[in-house]
Amino acid sequence: MHVKLLITTMNLNKNIGENLRKLRQTKGLSQEYIAFQLEISANAYGKMERNQTDISLSKLLRILEVLEIKPSEFFKMIENKNNFNSSKNILTDELIQFNGSFEKSFES
């Protein structure tokens, strides 16, 4: 179970960085502009797009705000990527198992 979750996380990180880059380029924004808005260096932001560092959820939400895209729309983009299907299924299985455990804890 832990290996599946690790694989899912690695694939998810890769797709996040790739999609952030595509969105930024589509909107005609520079890495420097995004970095300035986040109050980080352009180098640090570039590493996020190249998947050389992890992105916190709060940082991702801030980036999406700067890019003017709703988180749900962003994750739909990732979900629709062909190379993400196997990881999506693993993540879905993990979430189903977690949800079942979570609901049972309230039944007691």
N, C-alpha and C positions, 0 to 999 in steps of 0.2 A: 504494500500500500504506500509506503513512504517513497519508494522508487518511482511509482506512477505519478505521485504528486510532484516530485522533483522534475520529472520529464515535462509534465504539464507546465510547471513554473518556467522552465527554460524556454519552452516553445512560446509561452505567453509573453515573456520578456522580449523575445526576438520580434514577435509580431507587433508589440507595442512600439518599439523603437522604429521599426520600418514604417508603420502607419503614421507615427508622429512626423517623420521626415516627409512623407508623401503629402500629408495635410499642410504642413508648413510651406512646402514648395508650391503646392496648388494655390495657396493664398498669397504667394509672392513675398513671404516673410523670410528674413534672414535668421540664422542661428543667434546672431548677436542681439537682434531685437527680442527674441523669445527669452534669451538669457537675461537681458536687461530687465524685462518684465518680472522675471523670477528672482532677480537680485542674486544671480550666480554668474560665473564666468561662462563665456561662449564655449570654452574648452569643456567645462563640466556638462553643459547642455549637449554638446556634440557627442560626448561619451554615452549619454542616454540614448540618443538616436542610433548610435552604433552598437548598442547593447553591451557596452564595456563597463557599465555600472547599473545597479538596481535603481528603480524609480519608486519612491514611496507613493502611497496612494494620495496623500495630500499634495505632493508635488505634481503627480499626474493630473489630478483634478484642476490644479492651478494652470497647468499647461493647456488643458482642454478649454479652460475659460479664456485664456489668451487667444487660442485658435478659434474661439467662438463656435464650439461644437459641444453638444450635450454628451455626457458620458455614455448614455444608452446608445446613441448613434455611433460613437467611437467603437464600442464593444460589438455592435452589430457588424461593423466593418471587419473586425478581427474574426468574428465568428464565421463570416462568409468566405474567408480565405480557404482555399482547397487544402493547403498544407496544415491547416489547423484542425481539421476534422477529427483526427485520431486523438489529439490532445483534448479537444472539446468533449469527446465521449468519455475520456478518463475523468476529466473534471466533473462532468455531469454525474457519473457514477459515484464519485467521492461526495458530491453535494447531496445526492439522494441518500447515501448512507448516513451522512451527518444529520440531515433533516429527520430521518427516521429515528435516530438516537435522541435527537433534541426533543422531538414530540413525545417519545416514550418517557422522558424525564419529567414531563408535566402530567403524565397519566397517573403517577404514583400518588 
